[in-house]
Amino acid sequence: MINKTTYILTIIALAIFSCSDEHGALKRDIPPSNEHYAEGFQLLENNCFSCHSPNAALENAIAPTMSAMKEHYVMDDASQAQFTRDLISFLNNPSEENARIPGAVKRFGVMPKMSFSDAEIAKIATYIYYSELDQPGWFEKNYQVEKEKFQAQPDASLTPLEIGKNMAMKTKGVLGKNLLEAINTQGTENALAFCSTRAIALTDSVAASLNARIRRVSDKNRNPDNSANDAELSYIAATKLAIAQGDSPKPQLTQIGDKQVGYYPILTNEMCMQCHGQEETEILPNTLTRIHELYPNDLATGYKVDELRGIWVVEMK
């Protein structure tokens, strides 16, 4: 069900004037000052463009480009309301059945579930719907202009918990892009080397650029450096209990010394099962052998989809 915020955003977007250009293609105009359009670009830049490149000419893609996404998901006669509903439905439950680009699923697999709220997805939908991402030359002519225009200042209205979430999502995007690229080019077995040698270094690099400390930790860690401390284990236990009772996992903010620390759940998806699923049925023998070679004390198998794999820990000054 679409929440009240999403409904209001949809009604606003539907009121905006649309017309046809001289070629008969549908052209949708939106005021440049529209905040939801700008926020939609920011969400895409921070969370989506790392995998779904805005450059339609990219040759070594690891997921469908934004141009391909818009071409297949936004039809000329589609209303913004319908597109928003479709995008919310898909991002809340990415699956082969819900996908509209079968060839992309076959090539790249089903995308992992992202931690977007319905209101955030509505903002993303606003930008995709009204932008000209699918037009030839958009990346060369528009991307940097829009980035400078919409990314100049962080949103001062965000709470510390939301700021930490954005940091975790940005880090997830960088790691996800590199992991998907490793899987697509080297296979799951060989992509494990990326996790063992580059994941923590990449996380630290993103954290440094954000002036924060960011970690992924778990009660069932694979890398000993990702083991959770007592406070983190307490949050993990409480979150697992909430999931078992049918509640949605919620992030948490706590004060530790002069820092605010955010905890953000990491849930498993279908892609995770290649390395974290059932040893007998989901993890291929060669992959399992490689896991044991790289991580002799591995604890991170036996998961099912939509279980708590671990948490992001974001320490902010």
N, C-alpha and C positions, 0 to 999 in steps of 0.2 A: 504494500500500500504506500502511496506517495504521501509524505507528511505535509503539514500545513505550510511550512517554509517553501518546499518544492512547488506546491500548488500555486502559491503567490508569485514565485519567480516565473512559473510557466505562463500565468495570466499576463504578467508584465511583458514577457517576450512576445506573446501572441499579438499584442497590441501594436507592435512595431511595424511600420510600413514595409511592404515588399513589392518589388516590381520586376519586369523582365528587361534585359538589355537588348541591344540590337541583334544579337545572335539568337534570341529566344530562350537563352538559359535563365534560370531563376536567379535573381540578384536580391539579396536581403540586406537592407540598410539598418544600421544600428548606431545610435549616438556614440561618438568616441568616448564620452564621459561616463558611459554606463558602467557602474562598478562591478556588476556581475560578469560582464564581458572581460574586464581587466583581471578579475580574480580567477576566471576560468583559464586565462593564459598562464597565470602564475602557477596554478595547480598542474597544468600540463607541463610547464617548464620544469617544475620541481619533481614531478612524479612519473611523467609519461614519455616525454621526448627522449629520454635516455634509451628507451627500447623502441618506441614508435617514432622514429625519426621524422622531423618536419621536412627533411630533404628528400623529395620524391626521387631524386636521381641517385640515391645511395645504393651502391651495388652489394655491399656485404651486410645486408639487413639481418637482424636477429628476430624481427617481428614485423608485421605489416606497417608500412609507413603511415603517417597521419593522412596523407592524400588518399591512400587506398582505403583507410578506415572510413573517411568521409564519403568517398565514392560509393561504398557498399552499404553504409548505414544511413545516409541522408539522401533520400530520393527527392526529385524535384517537387513532387506534390506532397511531401511529408510536412506535417505541421511541427512546430517546435515542441508542442506538448507531447505529440506521439514519439518524437525522437528522444525526448527526455525520459519518457516512460520506458522506451526500449533500452536506453543506455543504463538506466537504474537497474532494470531487470537483469541485464547481462553482467554488469560489474558486481552486482550482489551475488550472482551465481554463474560465474564463467563456466561454460560447458560446451562440449561439441554440439549438443542439440540446439543451444541458444546462439551459436556462432553463425554469421552470415557470409563468412569467407572460408568455405571448406578447404580450399587449396592451402590457405595460410595455416589452418589447423593441422593439416597433413604435414606441412613443411616445418612449422615451428612448435606445434603442440598447443594445448589450451593454456592461456595465460593464467598466472596465479591470481587468487583473489586479493584485491587491494583493500586497505582499511579506509575507504571513503564513506562519509555520511551521504544520505540522499541529497542534502542541501549542497554539498560539495560537487556531487555528480551533476546536479542541475546547473551549476556554474560552468563546469566543463562542457556540458551540452550547449549552453548559451554561446560559448566561444566557438566551438566546432561548427555549430549551425550557422552562425552569421559570418564567420571568417571565410576567406577564400583559400583555405589550405589546399584545395584540390586544383587550383589554377596553376598552369605552367609558370615556372619562375617565381612562385610565391616565396620560397625559401631565400632566394638570392635578393629579392626586392623588399620583402616585408619582415622576415624573421628578426633580424638584428634591430630594426626600427621598433618593432613591437616589444622586444625584450628590454630595450633601453627605456621605452615609454612606460611599461607596466611593472618593471622590476626595480625601478630606481630606489624605492623606499619600502621597508617591511611594513606590514600592517600593524599599526600601533594599537589596534583594538584587540589583538590576539592575547589570550591569557597565557601564562607560562606553560600550562599543560598543552595548549594548542601549539605554541612555539616549539616545544619539545617534540610533539608529534610530527611537525613539519620537518624537523631535523632527522628524525628516525626514518620518515618516508623518503627523504632525499638520499640518505645513506642506503636504504633498501633499494632504491632505483639504481644507484651506481653498482652495488653488488649484484643485483639481478641482471643488469645488462651484461656484465662481465661473465657471470655464471652461464647465462643463456648462450652467449657467444662461444664459451668453452664447450658446452654440451653439443651445440650444433656443429662445431668444427672438429671436435676431438672425440665426441661420444661421452657418455656418462662416466665410464670407467676412468678415462684419462682426465676428465674435468675435475675429478677429486683433487688433483694436484693444485688446481687453482684455489680450492677451499683451504688446503693445508698451508700454502705458501703466500697467498696474496690477500685473502679475505680480511684478516685483521689489519694488515698494512693499508689496504684501501679504506677500511673503516676509520682508521686513525687519520688518514689524509683528509677525508671529508670532515671529520670532527674538527681538525685543526682549522680548516677553512671557515667553519661555523663558530669558532671560539668556544668549543664545548668538548666534553669527553663523552664518547659514545661507545657502548659495548653491546654485544649480544651474549646473553648468558642463559643457562638451562640447568634444570635439576638432573637431566639426562644428557650430559655434555658428550661431545665427540672429541673436541680439542680440550685438553685440561685447562687451557687459558680461558675457556668459556664457561667455567663452573660458577654457579651462583653462590653468593654469600648468604648469611642467615636472613638478612632483611629481604633480599630478593627471593629466597626460598619461601619465605612467609607469604609474599605476594603471589608467587606461583601457585602455592597450595590453595590459597583463597580463590584464585581465578579458576583453577581446575574444579573446585567445588561448585562455583557459580555455573560453569559450563555443564557440569553433571546435573545440575538442577534445572537446566533449560534456559539459563540467563545468558545474555550476551556479555562477553568479557569486556571490562572497562579499564581504561588506563588510570593511573594513580600518580599524584604528585606529593612528594614529601620533602621536608627541609632537613638537610644534613649539613651541620656547620653553617658556612656562609653560602652554600649551594642549594639550589632547588633541583631535585632529582625526579625525573619522570620515568615511570614504568609503562611499557606499551606491549601488549600481547603479540606473539607471533604464532599464527595458526597454520597448520599443515594444509597443503592442497595436493592435487593429483601429481604434480610434478615432483613434490617432495618424496613421494613413495619410491622413486627410483633409487634413493639412497637411504631413506629413513623408514620405509615400509616393512612388511613382513619378510623375514629372511628366506623363508621357504618358497614364497610365491611371487613376491613383487621386486625383490632386489636380485638382479642377474648374478650368477655365480662369479663371473669375472669381476664384477663391481664389488661384490662382497669380499672377495679375496684382496682386492686393492684397498678396501676400507680397513681390513685387518692389518695390512702391511703398514699403512700410514698411521693408523690409530689402534695400537694393540689393546688399549683399555676402553674401547668405544662402548658407549651406553645408549647411543642415539638411534636404535632401530626398534621395530615393533609398533610404530605409530599407525594410526588410521587417519583418514581425511578429517579435517576440522577439529583436530586435537591441539592442545597447547604444546608447541614445540619448544618454546622458550620465550624470552622477552628482550626488548630493546631497553637499555638503561641509558638515559640521557642526563648528564650532569651539566647544569647551566649556572653561571655565576649570577 
